[in-house]
């Protein structure tokens, strides 16, 4: 097929690779424009742009698809189908209508649960036992289109990065499977029951609220690891908490219970296993405490 690919983050790259490996003709890759990143704030292209350029695929990175000129340029590609994976821009109706077979999306949840921007993180943070991939036909609503194929994955104790990596590979394989026999997939409308929305993670959410239960906070940490990373403040410095295990003991919320940085929560306690100081790499709690004292009895904010 003649395919327009539309995606931006690492999650989308396996799908692009899978389309090329399946001998489809990817005629253009649409992705978000380069953005400032790193300490120098130099503009960094998206992972999809980097991979598409390596594959010799034309890259287009408009800031919007609402203008007539962009929509006309898109239609002139004369694609059979557009494949979308975490693109990051709303697709207006003229874009949805341009490819002969419409636009198909790789979505990282079991729709209709977790429509929206952060389905993997929200599934972990909510304590879902499983999530998965849905291949769907796109329409104007937010992830409301009919479904073609769904497969589930157990979440277990994986963090957001680990689960996203697995789902990306699964989604790539499922999209190739659907495209190979597209006429024989009957679209199934999403049910009205069970709809939830995966809102974008806000900066305020990343701060740990020690009044919550240890189990809730452990899921919160897993859902935000490694980026943006849940954090607490001590001695005027933010410390990211990237992994933690359940522990015994209890005092006031946020109080350090021992010399291993066990932290009392609203119910139960957590012992950090992987932390990160600003500007430094991830390290164990033991490594942190060698050069950054957090005594027993300290109350974390």
N, C-alpha and C positions, 0 to 999 in steps of 0.2 A: 504493500500500500504506500501511497504518498502521504506522509505524516508530518504535521506540524507538532513539534514537541514544546510544551510549556511547563517550566519548572524552575526552581531557584536553589533550594538548599541541598545538602548532602542526601537527604531522603529521596530526592528525585533522580539522582545520578544512576542508580542501578536500573531504573526503568529506561532511561535513555540508552544505556549500554545494551540492555536486552532487546530493544527495538532494532538497533543496528545489527546485533548478532543474529537476529531472526531474518535478516536480509530485507527489512523494510527500508524504504527510501525516506530518510528524515531530511526534509527539504529546508527546514529552518528550525532554530531553537529560540524560543522567546523566553526571556528571563528578566529578573529585576535589574535595574541599572547598578553599576558598581557604587559602593558606599564607603565612606571613611571607616577605617578599622585600624586597630593597633595603636601603639603609643604615638607613632608619627602621624596618625590619622590620614595616611595615604589611601587612595581609593582602591578597594579590593573587589575584584569581580566575584560573582557568585560561583559556587562549585559547578553549577550547570554550564555557565559560560566557559569556565576553564576546560571542562571535559568536552564540550562541543567543539571548541577551537582545536583541541587535540585530535578530534575525529574529522576535522575539516568541514564541519557543518556551519552554515551561515548563522550568526548570532544577531538577534534583534532585542533591544532592551528599551522599549518606550516607557516613559513614565506613566502613561495612561493609554487605554484603548478606546476612549470615548470619542475621540475626534474622527471625523470622516476620512481624513487622509490615511490614518493608521488602519482604519477598518477596510478601506479600499486596498491598501497594500497587503493586508492579511488575506482578503478574498482572492487577490490576483495570484496567490500561490497555488490556487486550484488543488487544494488538498482533498484526499479522500476522507481523512479524519484528523482531528486534533486530540492528542493525548496530553493530559494535564496531571501534574503531580506537585502539589505544594507550590503553585506559581506565585501567589501573593497579590494578584490583582483581580478585581471583579471583571468578569467577561460580559460585556454588553450583548444584547440580543443579536445584533448583526454579526458579531464574532461567533456566537454559538451557532448561528444559522449558516455560516459560510462553508464549512467543510460538508461534502456530500453526505457523510454519515454522522455528522454532528461532532460533539466534543465528549470524550470519555475521561473520567477522573479516577485516579488512584487515591482513595481516601483511607486514612489510618485509624478507622474504627469500624465497629459493627453497627452501621446505620440502622435505625435513626438515632441511636445513642451517640452522643458526642459529635454533633455537627459543629463545624467552626474551626477556629485557628489552631487550637492546641489539644487535639484529641488524645494523643498518647500521654501527655502530662496529666490531663484531667482524669483519665482512666486510672492511672496509678494513684493519684492523690485521693480519689474517691474510694479506693479499696476494691475496685472491680477485680474479679478473679480472672477474667479473660477480656481480651480485646481482639482486634483483627484488622482485616483489609476488606473494603467494599469497592468493587469496580462498578461505577455508576455512570449513567448518561447525565450530562449536565443540563441544567435549565437555569432560569434567572434567579431562583431562590437560593438561599445559603445551604448548599449540600442537601437539597430537597429532591433531587431527580430520581428517576426509577433505577433500581438496582439490577445488575446483570450477574454478579457473582460475589459471594461472601465466604470468607474462611476465617476461623477463629484461631487465636494463639493464647496460651496460658501466660499470664503476667509473671507469676511466681515472685521471686525477689529481685527482679531486674530493675535497673534504673531507667530513666527516660532515654538516655543515649543508647544503652544496650537494646532496649525494646524497639526503638526507632530503627536501628540497624537491621534487626531481624524482619521487621515489618516492611522495610524498604525492599529487601530481597524477595520477600513473599509477594509484594505488590507488583514487582517487575515481572515475575513469572506468571502471575495471574493475568496481567494485561496482555502479555504475549499469547497466552492461552485463549483469551476472549477474542483477540483480533484474528486468530487462526480459524475461528468458526463463528464469526460475529452474527451471521443471519440466523443461526440456530439458538441464540440466547434470547429468551423472551423477557423483556423488561418487566420487573415487578415493582409496583408502586410501594413507596415506604408507608408503613402503618402510622397512624396518628398517635398511637400509644407508644410510650417509651422514648419520646423525643427529649433529648437534653442538648445543651449548648456548651461547647468547649471554648469559653472566652479566652482571649489572649492573656498570657501571664503578665500581671502588672508588677512593677517594681516593688510596690508595697507588700505584695503577697510573699515575697522572698524572705522577709524578716520573720524569724521563728517566734511564735507566740507560746511561751513555755507554760501557759495556763491550759493548753490543750493536752490531751492524753499522749502518752509516749507512742502508742501505736499510730495515732493520727500523724504525729510529727515525723515518725519514721517514714510513713508513706509520702508525706510532704517533701522530705529530703530526697527520697528516691525519685519523685516526680520532677524535681527541679535540678537533678544532677546530670551532667556537670554544669549546665548553663540554664538559667542564670546563676543557679546555686543558692540554696537556702543559707541564711547567715544569722549570726548573733553578734553582739558588740561587747567587747570587754577592753578595759583600759583605753577607751577611745578608738579602738581599732576593730574593723569588721573582720570576722573570721567566717569563711564559708564552711559549711558542714556538708560534706559530699556523701558520707555513709555513716550509719550508726547502728548499733545493736541494742536490743532490749536489755535492761539491767534491773537489779533490785535496789530498794531503798527509796525513801521519800522524805522531803522537807518542803519548803516553800518552792513555788514554781521558779525555775531558772537557777536554783542554788546548786553549786558544785558540792558533791557528796564525798569525794575522796581525792587521792592524788593521781587518779587515772582519768580525770575529767568526766566522771559520771555525773549527769545533770538531772536533777529532779524536775518532773513535769507535773501537769495538773493531776495526772493519774499515772503512776509508774515512773520509770527513769530510763534515760538513754545514755549509752556510752559511745562517743564518737570513735570511729575506726579510720576515717579518712577526712582530713581537713585541708584548708588552703588559706594562707595569708595573702594579702594584697601584693601582687607583683612577684609571687613565688609559686613554685609548683606544688602539686598535691603531696601531702605527707601524712604519716600516721599521727595519731594523737600523742603518742610517746615522743616522736620527733619534735612535734610542736612544743611540748612542755619542757624539753631540754633547754630551749632558748627563749621561752615566753611563759613565764610563771603564771599559773591560774590556780591559786591556793584553794584548798578545801574551805568552804564557806563563802566563796565569792558568789555574788548574785549576778548572773548574766542578763543583759538587756536585749 
